[in-house]
Amino acid sequence: MIKLLSKIIGHVNQKIAAFGIAAGVVIAFTNVVARYVFDASLTWATELTIFLFLWSVFFGAAYCFKKDAHIAVTIVLDNVPSKIAKVMLILSHTVTFAFLVAVSYYGVLYITEVIIPLDERSIDLWNMPMWIIYLVIPISFAFGAFRVGERIHTILSTSHEKILKESEAEQVLAGMGMGAKENNDNENVKNLNDMVKEVEKKTGGML
C-alpha cells in the first residue's frame, strides 16, 4: 500500500511539475506574440502563467525530496563518525518533516478559515476561486512530508556505515571508472579521490 501510494505521489509530482512549466512557457510565449505581432494582449495570460509556474515549482520541490536532490552542505557529516552522522541525519530530517507537516496543516486552515469565507477570486482568470490556487501549499508540502518520512524510515533501517552517500563528484569519478572502491590499488586514482575529498572540505561540500 505504501509503495503504491509512493508511486502515485511521484507520478502526480512529476506530471504537475512538467505540465506547469511547459504550459507556462507556451502561454507566456503566445502572449508575447499576441502583444507584439497582433497588438492584442491576453488579459488572463500573465496571471495564469504565474500560477502554473507556482504549481510547477512547489510540486517539483516536493519531488526533489524523493531524489534527495535539495542542496545540502555535508562538510560536518563527512567529518564525524558514521554513528553520529546517522543521528544528525535523523534529527535534521525530523525537523524538516515537522516543518512540512506544519505548513501543510496551517495551509489547510488558511484556505478553510480565510480564503473560502472571504470568497476571494481572481479578477483576470475567469473569476476563479483563489482557494483552488492556494491548494498548492497544503498538497505539495504534504507530499514533501511523505517523502521525508520515507527518507527517515530508510535512514533508520540502514546501517550507519552505509548511511552517507557518495558526493556528486565521487559519483562522476565512479561513472568514469575511477571510483575509490573499484580502484583501491591504483595510486593515481587514490590521489585523485583524496584530492576531490580535500576540495569538497574546503568548499563545504559544494563542489
C-alpha positions in Angstrom: 0.0 0.0 0.0 2.8 2.4 0.9 4.7 1.6 -2.3 1.6 2.2 -4.4 1.0 5.5 -2.6 4.6 6.4 -3.2 4.3 5.7 -6.9 1.1 7.7 -7.2 2.6 10.7 -5.4 5.7 10.6 -7.5 3.7 10.4 -10.7 1.5 13.3 -9.6 4.5 15.4 -8.7 6.3 14.8 -11.9 3.3 15.4 -14.2 2.2 18.6 -12.4 5.7 20.0 -12.4 6.3 19.1 -16.1 2.9 20.3 -17.2 3.1 23.6 -15.2 6.5 24.6 -16.6 5.6 23.6 -20.2 2.2 25.2 -20.2 3.5 28.3 -18.5 6.2 28.8 -21.2 3.7 28.2 -24.0 1.2 30.7 -22.6 3.9 33.3 -22.0 5.2 32.9 -25.5 1.7 33.1 -27.0 1.0 36.3 -25.1 4.2 37.9 -26.3 3.4 37.0 -29.9 -0.2 38.3 -29.5 1.0 41.6 -27.9 3.8 42.5 -30.3 2.6 40.9 -33.6 -1.2 41.3 -33.3 -1.3 44.1 -30.7 -3.9 42.1 -28.7 -2.6 41.1 -25.2 -4.3 38.2 -23.5 -5.5 39.7 -20.1 -5.5 36.3 -18.4 -2.2 35.0 -19.6 0.1 36.7 -17.1 -1.8 35.5 -14.0 -2.3 32.0 -15.4 1.4 31.8 -16.2 2.4 32.8 -12.7 0.0 30.2 -11.2 1.3 27.5 -13.5 4.9 28.2 -12.6 4.0 28.4 -8.9 2.4 24.9 -9.0 5.4 23.6 -11.1 8.0 24.9 -8.6 6.2 23.6 -5.5 5.5 20.1 -6.8 9.0 20.0 -8.3 10.4 20.8 -4.9 8.3 18.0 -3.4 9.6 15.6 -5.9 13.2 16.6 -5.1 12.7 15.1 -1.6 12.2 11.7 -3.3 15.6 12.1 -5.1 17.2 13.7 -2.1 18.2 16.4 -4.6 17.8 19.5 -2.4 21.1 21.4 -1.8 22.8 20.3 1.3 26.1 21.2 2.9 27.6 17.9 4.2 31.0 19.0 5.5 30.1 18.3 9.1 28.6 14.9 8.3 31.7 14.0 6.3 33.9 14.7 9.2 32.1 13.0 12.1 31.9 9.3 12.9 29.2 7.5 10.9 27.1 6.8 14.0 26.9 10.4 14.9 26.2 11.3 11.2 23.2 8.9 11.3 21.8 10.6 14.4 22.3 14.0 12.9 20.6 13.0 9.7 17.6 11.6 11.6 17.4 14.8 13.6 17.6 17.1 10.6 15.0 15.1 8.7 12.7 15.0 11.7 12.8 18.8 11.9 12.2 19.1 8.2 9.3 16.6 8.4 7.7 18.6 11.3 8.1 21.9 9.3 6.5 20.5 6.2 3.6 19.0 8.2 3.1 22.3 10.0 3.0 24.3 6.8 0.6 21.8 5.2 -1.7 21.9 8.2 -1.8 25.7 8.5 -2.2 25.9 4.8 -5.4 24.0 5.1 -6.6 26.2 7.9 -5.8 29.4 5.9 -7.8 28.1 3.0 -10.8 26.9 5.0 -10.9 29.8 7.5 -9.8 32.8 5.4 -9.8 32.3 1.7 -13.1 30.4 1.3 -15.2 32.5 3.8 -13.9 35.7 2.0 -14.8 34.2 -1.3 -11.5 35.5 -2.8 -11.5 35.3 -6.6 -9.1 36.0 -9.5 -10.3 39.0 -11.5 -8.4 38.2 -14.7 -8.6 34.4 -14.5 -12.3 33.9 -15.3 -13.4 34.7 -11.7 -11.7 31.5 -10.5 -11.9 30.9 -6.7 -8.5 31.5 -5.2 -8.7 28.6 -2.9 -8.1 26.3 -5.9 -4.7 28.1 -6.5 -3.8 28.1 -2.8 -4.3 24.3 -2.6 -0.7 24.0 -3.9 0.6 24.8 -0.4 -1.0 22.1 1.7 -0.9 19.4 -1.1 2.8 20.0 -2.1 4.0 20.3 1.5 2.1 17.1 2.4 3.7 15.3 -0.5 7.1 16.6 0.7 6.5 15.4 4.2 5.6 12.0 2.9 8.9 11.8 1.1 10.9 13.0 4.1 9.0 10.3 6.2 10.2 7.7 3.7 13.7 9.0 4.0 13.6 8.8 7.8 12.5 5.2 7.5 15.4 4.5 5.1 17.9 6.1 7.4 16.6 4.2 10.4 16.7 0.9 8.6 20.2 1.4 7.1 23.5 0.6 8.9 25.4 3.6 10.0 28.4 2.5 7.9 26.4 2.9 4.7 24.3 5.9 5.7 26.4 8.6 3.8 26.0 8.6 0.1 28.9 9.4 -2.3 29.2 13.0 -3.3 28.3 14.1 -6.8 32.0 14.4 -7.6 32.7 10.9 -6.4 29.7 9.6 -8.4 31.1 11.2 -11.6 34.5 9.6 -10.9 32.8 6.2 -10.4 31.0 6.7 -13.7 34.3 7.3 -15.4 35.6 4.0 -13.9 37.7 5.7 -11.3 35.6 5.1 -8.2 37.6 4.7 -5.0 36.1 1.4 -4.1 36.8 -0.1 -7.5 40.4 1.1 -7.7 41.8 0.7 -4.2 45.2 -0.5 -5.6 45.5 2.3 -8.2 47.7 5.0 -6.7 46.7 7.7 -9.2 43.1 7.1 -8.6 43.6 7.1 -4.9 45.3 10.5 -5.2 42.5 11.9 -7.4 39.9 10.7 -4.9 41.8 12.2 -2.0 42.1 15.5 -3.9 38.3 15.5 -4.5 37.6 15.0 -0.9 40.0 17.7 0.2 38.5 20.2 -2.3 35.0 19.3 -1.0 36.1 20.0 2.5 37.3 23.4 1.5 34.2 24.2 -0.5 31.7 23.0 2.2 30.6 20.0 0.0 29.5 22.4 -2.8 32.0 21.0 -5.4 
